[in-house]
Amino acid sequence: MAKQRRRKKLQENESTLEILRLERTNLSQDELAIRCEIPRSTYQRWVSGKTEVRLSIPQLKLLCKELSIERIDELPDDFGPIVPQPNDS
């Protein structure tokens, strides 16, 4: 049942950061924000696309640890909402 709930959340939220949180952790938004020393409201603005993600180096290190990101090339270019690209066909 938890997997179904997580799958539903992935479809409803198109933020790269939220997708990583749901796929790689069992943490709520609040728990991840606290562990990464990010205010909850700031985290929510990031995933909704209201503000650009700006992390301090210590916050980035904590976020990478929580999301099991080991190499810089594993980081997405943007943590905000995914913008659909027009099809070339």
N, CA, C and O atoms as a GROMACS GRO file, in nm:
protein
  356
    1MET      N    1   0.082  -0.119   0.000
    1MET     CA    2   0.000   0.000   0.000
    1MET      C    3   0.087   0.126   0.000
    1MET      O    4   0.054   0.225  -0.066
    2ALA      N    5   0.197   0.123   0.074
    2ALA     CA    6   0.287   0.240   0.077
    2ALA      C    7   0.343   0.269  -0.061
    2ALA      O    8   0.356   0.385  -0.100
    3LYS      N    9   0.377   0.164  -0.136
    3LYS     CA   10   0.430   0.185  -0.270
    3LYS      C   11   0.326   0.248  -0.361
    3LYS      O   12   0.359   0.333  -0.443
    4GLN      N   13   0.200   0.208  -0.348
    4GLN     CA   14   0.093   0.268  -0.428
    4GLN      C   15   0.079   0.415  -0.393
    4GLN      O   16   0.063   0.499  -0.482
    5ARG      N   17   0.085   0.447  -0.265
    5ARG     CA   18   0.073   0.585  -0.221
    5ARG      C   19   0.190   0.667  -0.275
    5ARG      O   20   0.171   0.779  -0.322
    6ARG      N   21   0.310   0.611  -0.269
    6ARG     CA   22   0.428   0.681  -0.320
    6ARG      C   23   0.417   0.701  -0.470
    6ARG      O   24   0.451   0.808  -0.520
    7ARG      N   25   0.371   0.599  -0.543
    7ARG     CA   26   0.355   0.611  -0.687
    7ARG      C   27   0.257   0.722  -0.721
    7ARG      O   28   0.280   0.800  -0.814
    8LYS      N   29   0.148   0.730  -0.648
    8LYS     CA   30   0.048   0.835  -0.671
    8LYS      C   31   0.110   0.973  -0.649
    8LYS      O   32   0.086   1.065  -0.727
    9LYS      N   33   0.189   0.987  -0.543
    9LYS     CA   34   0.253   1.116  -0.515
    9LYS      C   35   0.347   1.154  -0.628
    9LYS      O   36   0.355   1.272  -0.664
   10LEU      N   37   0.419   1.059  -0.682
   10LEU     CA   38   0.510   1.089  -0.791
   10LEU      C   39   0.435   1.145  -0.911
   10LEU      O   40   0.484   1.237  -0.976
   11GLN      N   41   0.319   1.092  -0.940
   11GLN     CA   42   0.243   1.140  -1.054
   11GLN      C   43   0.186   1.279  -1.028
   11GLN      O   44   0.174   1.359  -1.121
   12GLU      N   45   0.151   1.308  -0.905
   12GLU     CA   46   0.090   1.437  -0.873
   12GLU      C   47   0.193   1.548  -0.862
   12GLU      O   48   0.160   1.664  -0.890
   13ASN      N   49   0.314   1.518  -0.824
   13ASN     CA   50   0.415   1.620  -0.805
   13ASN      C   51   0.526   1.601  -0.906
   13ASN      O   52   0.588   1.494  -0.910
   14GLU      N   53   0.551   1.701  -0.985
   14GLU     CA   54   0.648   1.688  -1.092
   14GLU      C   55   0.781   1.757  -1.060
   14GLU      O   56   0.858   1.788  -1.150
   15SER      N   57   0.809   1.780  -0.932
   15SER     CA   58   0.935   1.840  -0.891
   15SER      C   59   1.044   1.734  -0.886
   15SER      O   60   1.024   1.626  -0.831
   16THR      N   61   1.158   1.765  -0.944
   16THR     CA   62   1.271   1.673  -0.941
   16THR      C   63   1.310   1.641  -0.798
   16THR      O   64   1.340   1.526  -0.766
   17LEU      N   65   1.310   1.741  -0.711
   17LEU     CA   66   1.346   1.720  -0.571
   17LEU      C   67   1.248   1.625  -0.504
   17LEU      O   68   1.289   1.538  -0.428
   18GLU      N   69   1.120   1.642  -0.530
   18GLU     CA   70   1.019   1.553  -0.471
   18GLU      C   71   1.032   1.412  -0.526
   18GLU      O   72   1.018   1.315  -0.451
   19ILE      N   73   1.058   1.398  -0.654
   19ILE     CA   74   1.076   1.265  -0.712
   19ILE      C   75   1.193   1.195  -0.645
   19ILE      O   76   1.182   1.078  -0.608
   20LEU      N   77   1.305   1.264  -0.628
   20LEU     CA   78   1.421   1.205  -0.561
   20LEU      C   79   1.387   1.168  -0.417
   20LEU      O   80   1.424   1.060  -0.370
   21ARG      N   81   1.319   1.257  -0.346
   21ARG     CA   82   1.282   1.228  -0.206
   21ARG      C   83   1.197   1.103  -0.196
   21ARG      O   84   1.221   1.018  -0.112
   22LEU      N   85   1.098   1.092  -0.284
   22LEU     CA   86   1.006   0.978  -0.278
   22LEU      C   87   1.072   0.848  -0.324
   22LEU      O   88   1.043   0.741  -0.271
   23GLU      N   89   1.160   0.857  -0.422
   23GLU     CA   90   1.225   0.736  -0.474
   23GLU      C   91   1.339   0.687  -0.384
   23GLU      O   92   1.363   0.567  -0.375
   24ARG      N   93   1.407   0.778  -0.319
   24ARG     CA   94   1.530   0.740  -0.249
   24ARG      C   95   1.522   0.742  -0.096
   24ARG      O   96   1.614   0.696  -0.028
   25THR      N   97   1.412   0.793  -0.042
   25THR     CA   98   1.401   0.798   0.105
   25THR      C   99   1.261   0.756   0.147
   25THR      O  100   1.171   0.740   0.064
   26ASN      N  101   1.247   0.739   0.275
   26ASN     CA  102   1.115   0.719   0.336
   26ASN      C  103   1.078   0.840   0.420
   26ASN      O  104   0.997   0.830   0.512
   27LEU      N  105   1.138   0.953   0.389
   27LEU     CA  106   1.120   1.074   0.468
   27LEU      C  107   1.005   1.160   0.414
   27LEU      O  108   0.980   1.164   0.294
   28SER      N  109   0.938   1.227   0.505
   28SER     CA  110   0.839   1.326   0.466
   28SER      C  111   0.912   1.452   0.423
   28SER      O  112   1.034   1.464   0.442
   29GLN      N  113   0.839   1.547   0.365
   29GLN     CA  114   0.900   1.676   0.332
   29GLN      C  115   0.959   1.741   0.456
   29GLN      O  116   1.071   1.793   0.453
   30ASP      N  117   0.884   1.738   0.566
   30ASP     CA  118   0.931   1.798   0.690
   30ASP      C  119   1.060   1.732   0.738
   30ASP      O  120   1.155   1.801   0.776
   31GLU      N  121   1.063   1.600   0.737
   31GLU     CA  122   1.181   1.528   0.786
   31GLU      C  123   1.304   1.560   0.701
   31GLU      O  124   1.412   1.583   0.755
   32LEU      N  125   1.288   1.560   0.570
   32LEU     CA  126   1.402   1.590   0.483
   32LEU      C  127   1.449   1.734   0.505
   32LEU      O  128   1.569   1.759   0.514
   33ALA      N  129   1.355   1.826   0.513
   33ALA     CA  130   1.392   1.966   0.535
   33ALA      C  131   1.467   1.984   0.666
   33ALA      O  132   1.568   2.054   0.671
   34ILE      N  133   1.420   1.921   0.771
   34ILE     CA  134   1.487   1.931   0.902
   34ILE      C  135   1.627   1.873   0.896
   34ILE      O  136   1.722   1.934   0.944
   35ARG      N  137   1.641   1.755   0.837
   35ARG     CA  138   1.772   1.690   0.829
   35ARG      C  139   1.871   1.770   0.745
   35ARG      O  140   1.992   1.760   0.765
   36CYS      N  141   1.820   1.848   0.652
   36CYS     CA  142   1.907   1.927   0.564
   36CYS      C  143   1.916   2.073   0.608
   36CYS      O  144   1.975   2.156   0.539
   37GLU      N  145   1.857   2.103   0.724
   37GLU     CA  146   1.861   2.238   0.780
   37GLU      C  147   1.801   2.342   0.686
   37GLU      O  148   1.854   2.452   0.668
   38ILE      N  149   1.688   2.304   0.625
   38ILE     CA  150   1.615   2.390   0.533
   38ILE      C  151   1.478   2.417   0.595
   38ILE      O  152   1.411   2.322   0.636
   39PRO      N  153   1.434   2.542   0.604
   39PRO     CA  154   1.299   2.568   0.654
   39PRO      C  155   1.193   2.497   0.567
   39PRO      O  156   1.204   2.494   0.444
   40ARG      N  157   1.093   2.441   0.632
   40ARG     CA  158   0.988   2.367   0.560
   40ARG      C  159   0.923   2.453   0.452
   40ARG      O  160   0.901   2.407   0.341
   41SER      N  161   0.893   2.577   0.485
   41SER     CA  162   0.827   2.664   0.387
   41SER      C  163   0.918   2.690   0.266
   41SER      O  164   0.870   2.701   0.154
   42THR      N  165   1.047   2.698   0.290
   42THR     CA  166   1.142   2.716   0.179
   42THR      C  167   1.141   2.593   0.090
   42THR      O  168   1.136   2.605  -0.032
   43TYR      N  169   1.146   2.474   0.151
   43TYR     CA  170   1.142   2.349   0.075
   43TYR      C  171   1.016   2.345  -0.012
   43TYR      O  172   1.023   2.311  -0.130
   44GLN      N  173   0.902   2.380   0.046
   44GLN     CA  174   0.776   2.375  -0.028
   44GLN      C  175   0.775   2.476  -0.144
   44GLN      O  176   0.719   2.447  -0.249
   45ARG      N  177   0.835   2.593  -0.125
   45ARG     CA  178   0.843   2.690  -0.234
   45ARG      C  179   0.933   2.638  -0.346
   45ARG      O  180   0.907   2.663  -0.464
   46TRP      N  181   1.038   2.565  -0.309
   46TRP     CA  182   1.128   2.508  -0.411
   46TRP      C  183   1.053   2.407  -0.497
   46TRP      O  184   1.058   2.414  -0.620
   47VAL      N  185   0.984   2.312  -0.433
   47VAL     CA  186   0.920   2.206  -0.511
   47VAL      C  187   0.800   2.257  -0.591
   47VAL      O  188   0.762   2.197  -0.691
   48SER      N  189   0.741   2.367  -0.547
   48SER     CA  190   0.629   2.423  -0.623
   48SER      C  191   0.677   2.516  -0.735
   48SER      O  192   0.598   2.557  -0.820
   49GLY      N  193   0.806   2.548  -0.733
   49GLY     CA  194   0.861   2.637  -0.835
   49GLY      C  195   0.844   2.784  -0.805
   49GLY      O  196   0.871   2.868  -0.890
   50LYS      N  197   0.800   2.817  -0.683
   50LYS     CA  198   0.779   2.958  -0.647
   50LYS      C  199   0.911   3.032  -0.627
   50LYS      O  200   0.920   3.152  -0.653
   51THR      N  201   1.013   2.960  -0.580
   51THR     CA  202   1.145   3.020  -0.565
   51THR      C  203   1.251   2.924  -0.618
   51THR      O  204   1.231   2.803  -0.620
   52GLU      N  205   1.362   2.981  -0.659
   52GLU     CA  206   1.474   2.902  -0.708
   52GLU      C  207   1.547   2.839  -0.590
   52GLU      O  208   1.561   2.900  -0.484
   53VAL      N  209   1.593   2.716  -0.610
   53VAL     CA  210   1.667   2.647  -0.504
   53VAL      C  211   1.804   2.711  -0.490
   53VAL      O  212   1.881   2.721  -0.585
   54ARG      N  213   1.832   2.754  -0.368
   54ARG     CA  214   1.964   2.809  -0.335
   54ARG      C  215   2.007   2.745  -0.204
   54ARG      O  216   1.952   2.772  -0.098
   55LEU      N  217   2.106   2.659  -0.215
   55LEU     CA  218   2.156   2.586  -0.099
   55LEU      C  219   2.293   2.636  -0.059
   55LEU      O  220   2.375   2.672  -0.143
   56SER      N  221   2.318   2.638   0.071
   56SER     CA  222   2.454   2.660   0.118
   56SER      C  223   2.530   2.529   0.095
   56SER      O  224   2.468   2.424   0.074
   57ILE      N  225   2.661   2.533   0.099
   57ILE     CA  226   2.740   2.411   0.081
   57ILE      C  227   2.705   2.307   0.187
   57ILE      O  228   2.687   2.190   0.153
   58PRO      N  229   2.695   2.345   0.316
   58PRO     CA  230   2.655   2.244   0.415
   58PRO      C  231   2.516   2.183   0.388
   58PRO      O  232   2.497   2.063   0.406
   59GLN      N  233   2.421   2.265   0.343
   59GLN     CA  234   2.288   2.212   0.310
   59GLN      C  235   2.296   2.117   0.191
   59GLN      O  236   2.231   2.012   0.190
   60LEU      N  237   2.374   2.153   0.091
   60LEU     CA  238   2.390   2.068  -0.027
   60LEU      C  239   2.451   1.934   0.013
   60LEU      O  240   2.408   1.829  -0.036
   61LYS      N  241   2.550   1.936   0.100
   61LYS     CA  242   2.612   1.811   0.146
   61LYS      C  243   2.510   1.724   0.219
   61LYS      O  244   2.504   1.603   0.196
   62LEU      N  245   2.430   1.785   0.306
   62LEU     CA  246   2.327   1.710   0.378
   62LEU      C  247   2.223   1.653   0.283
   62LEU      O  248   2.181   1.538   0.298
   63LEU      N  249   2.180   1.733   0.186
   63LEU     CA  250   2.080   1.687   0.090
   63LEU      C  251   2.134   1.570   0.008
   63LEU      O  252   2.063   1.471  -0.013
   64CYS      N  253   2.257   1.581  -0.037
   64CYS     CA  254   2.318   1.472  -0.114
   64CYS      C  255   2.327   1.345  -0.030
   64CYS      O  256   2.302   1.235  -0.080
   65LYS      N  257   2.362   1.360   0.096
   65LYS     CA  258   2.369   1.244   0.185
   65LYS      C  259   2.232   1.178   0.198
   65LYS      O  260   2.220   1.056   0.185
   66GLU      N  261   2.129   1.258   0.223
   66GLU     CA  262   1.994   1.203   0.243
   66GLU      C  263   1.939   1.139   0.115
   66GLU      O  264   1.863   1.042   0.121
   67LEU      N  265   1.976   1.194   0.000
   67LEU     CA  266   1.925   1.143  -0.128
   67LEU      C  267   2.018   1.040  -0.192
   67LEU      O  268   1.996   0.996  -0.304
   68SER      N  269   2.123   1.002  -0.120
   68SER     CA  270   2.221   0.904  -0.170
   68SER      C  271   2.284   0.948  -0.301
   68SER      O  272   2.301   0.867  -0.392
   69ILE      N  273   2.316   1.074  -0.311
   69ILE     CA  274   2.386   1.128  -0.428
   69ILE      C  275   2.533   1.132  -0.393
   69ILE      O  276   2.574   1.205  -0.302
   70GLU      N  277   2.613   1.054  -0.465
   70GLU     CA  278   2.754   1.042  -0.432
   70GLU      C  279   2.846   1.122  -0.523
   70GLU      O  280   2.958   1.156  -0.484
   71ARG      N  281   2.801   1.151  -0.645
   71ARG     CA  282   2.885   1.224  -0.739
   71ARG      C  283   2.809   1.346  -0.790
   71ARG      O  284   2.686   1.343  -0.802
   72ILE      N  285   2.882   1.451  -0.819
   72ILE     CA  286   2.819   1.576  -0.861
   72ILE      C  287   2.739   1.558  -0.990
   72ILE      O  288   2.638   1.627  -1.010
   73ASP      N  289   2.781   1.467  -1.077
   73ASP     CA  290   2.706   1.448  -1.202
   73ASP      C  291   2.573   1.375  -1.181
   73ASP      O  292   2.494   1.363  -1.274
   74GLU      N  293   2.547   1.328  -1.059
   74GLU     CA  294   2.417   1.268  -1.026
   74GLU      C  295   2.314   1.374  -0.985
   74GLU      O  296   2.195   1.344  -0.976
   75LEU      N  297   2.360   1.496  -0.960
   75LEU     CA  298   2.269   1.604  -0.924
   75LEU      C  299   2.190   1.650  -1.046
   75LEU      O  300   2.246   1.666  -1.154
   76PRO      N  301   2.060   1.669  -1.030
   76PRO     CA  302   1.984   1.726  -1.141
   76PRO      C  303   2.022   1.872  -1.162
   76PRO      O  304   2.072   1.937  -1.071
   77ASP      N  305   1.998   1.922  -1.281
   77ASP     CA  306   2.028   2.063  -1.310
   77ASP      C  307   1.936   2.157  -1.235
   77ASP      O  308   1.972   2.272  -1.208
   78ASP      N  309   1.817   2.110  -1.200
   78ASP     CA  310   1.718   2.192  -1.131
   78ASP      C  311   1.637   2.103  -1.038
   78ASP      O  312   1.603   1.991  -1.075
   79PHE      N  313   1.605   2.151  -0.920
   79PHE     CA  314   1.523   2.075  -0.825
   79PHE      C  315   1.375   2.113  -0.832
   79PHE      O  316   1.291   2.050  -0.768
   80GLY      N  317   1.343   2.215  -0.909
   80GLY     CA  318   1.205   2.261  -0.917
   80GLY      C  319   1.119   2.174  -1.007
   80GLY      O  320   1.161   2.066  -1.049
   81PRO      N  321   0.999   2.222  -1.038
   81PRO     CA  322   0.908   2.147  -1.124
   81PRO      C  323   0.970   2.120  -1.261
   81PRO      O  324   1.043   2.203  -1.315
   82ILE      N  325   0.939   2.004  -1.314
   82ILE     CA  326   0.989   1.965  -1.445
   82ILE      C  327   0.904   2.035  -1.552
   82ILE      O  328   0.781   2.026  -1.550
   83VAL      N  329   0.969   2.103  -1.641
   83VAL     CA  330   0.899   2.173  -1.749
   83VAL      C  331   0.896   2.080  -1.870
   83VAL      O  332   1.000   2.042  -1.922
   84PRO      N  333   0.774   2.044  -1.917
   84PRO     CA  334   0.764   1.955  -2.032
   84PRO      C  335   0.829   2.019  -2.155
   84PRO      O  336   0.811   2.137  -2.182
   85GLN      N  337   0.903   1.937  -2.228
   85GLN     CA  338   0.967   1.984  -2.351
   85GLN      C  339   0.875   1.953  -2.469
   85GLN      O  340   0.815   1.845  -2.474
   86PRO      N  341   0.862   2.045  -2.565
   86PRO     CA  342   0.778   2.017  -2.681
   86PRO      C  343   0.837   1.902  -2.763
   86PRO      O  344   0.959   1.890  -2.777
   87ASN      N  345   0.749   1.819  -2.815
   87ASN     CA  346   0.792   1.707  -2.900
   87ASN      C  347   0.838   1.758  -3.034
   87ASN      O  348   0.780   1.850  -3.091
   88ASP      N  349   0.944   1.697  -3.085
   88ASP     CA  350   0.996   1.735  -3.216
   88ASP      C  351   0.918   1.668  -3.328
   88ASP      O  352   0.935   1.705  -3.445
   89SER      N  353   0.834   1.571  -3.297
   89SER     CA  354   0.762   1.500  -3.403
   89SER      C  355   0.635   1.567  -3.446
   89SER      O  356   0.566   1.517  -3.535
   0.00000   0.00000   0.00000
